[in-house]
Amino acid sequence: MSHLKVRKPTGRVPWPLILIEGGEKSGKSWACAQLSTSDRIGQMYWLDLGEGAADEYGAIPGANYLVVDHDGTWADIQASVDAVKAAAKAAADANAAPVVLVIDSMTAEWDLLKDWASDKARQRHNAKARRFGKPQLAADEEPKISMDLWNEAGARHRKLMTTLMTFPGIVLLTARGKEVAALDDKGAPIQGAKEYKVEGHKTLGFDVSCWIRLDRTQPGHVIGVRSVHVGVRPGYDDPVQLAADWTLEQIVFDTLRCEPATAQPRQMTELQAHEADPVEITREQIQQLADRLGEAEITDTEGRLKYLSEVLDRPVGSPKELNSADFVAVMDRLERWIAQQQPEAGS
């Protein structure tokens, strides 16, 4: 008989993960900067992704935040978020005022990942074209992005969101939103029909604990919220209209009733695809890996280590550092890569 592990729920209010979305010039970034004037928070860190508002909004009276510099690469962005999370944990452990992280915006975050997938697809196509003497893609020609690249882009986004969902402090995410033409099941526009769309990864609204929509011409609304203290029942209750003098400080501390002394990160146990602990890679597996890398025309040592590091999303200094689970992941990726380099039937 298996051992059942149970516990009672804590009932504590978790640290908020808030999405502020809306059209252009609707006040999304301003609301974030305004929160930095509050004496109820600690250090605010601002990660500017494609918006460029961080420096200018530092001139708001009382604004107090630090702009996080990054080089624009996904690895550096994720590393910056990890570093801010470590600072937030240190503040929480010391019972200091909560750290706040602003990411402005998640629209640019998903655009970056889509561009990454497109660039990888272009590289694959052109490598295959060179190998078999076929035409390469023109600069204005879009490559076909395979499912494994979409999956990898989604996995990178999921890693970031898991970091944010378990952040021991306050997280504010901005995104663009607007009305677009409604599409039918086949992806064709429905004449005269409109629907509202948040520009970002499709699960963004699911992952946040509070969703605020702002508009340049009318009052903003709380679209949805995960809270015992604020009831917005989907399909029954209308979105809650924000007061004219609303602030994120009021939302976090008064509406959501976040108490820094008792707040906790969301309790999320990472799901494990492999039940058995991975074992060290064998000599035979190292040789198999070397053979497959050769077939993929990744022959120099530096290029192989770079490829392994990219696939496994961590620095790899030697194939001997890999375990059995790593071996499966890399071989699966290589098999798909090699298959895509083969000439298509009839070509």
Secondary structure as UniProt FT lines:
FT   STRAND          17..22
FT   TURN            24..25
FT   HELIX           28..35
FT   TURN            36..37
FT   TURN            39..40
FT   STRAND          44..48
FT   TURN            54..55
FT   HELIX           56..59
FT   TURN            61..62
FT   STRAND          65..67
FT   HELIX           74..93
FT   TURN            94..95
FT   STRAND          100..104
FT   HELIX           106..132
FT   TURN            139..140
FT   HELIX           147..165
FT   STRAND          170..183
FT   TURN            185..186
FT   STRAND          189..199
FT   TURN            202..203
FT   HELIX           204..207
FT   STRAND          210..214
FT   STRAND          221..225
FT   TURN            234..236
FT   STRAND          240..241
FT   TURN            244..245
FT   HELIX           248..249
FT   HELIX           250..255
FT   TURN            260..262
FT   HELIX           283..295
FT   TURN            296..297
FT   HELIX           301..312
FT   HELIX           319..321
FT   HELIX           324..341
FT   TURN            345..346
//
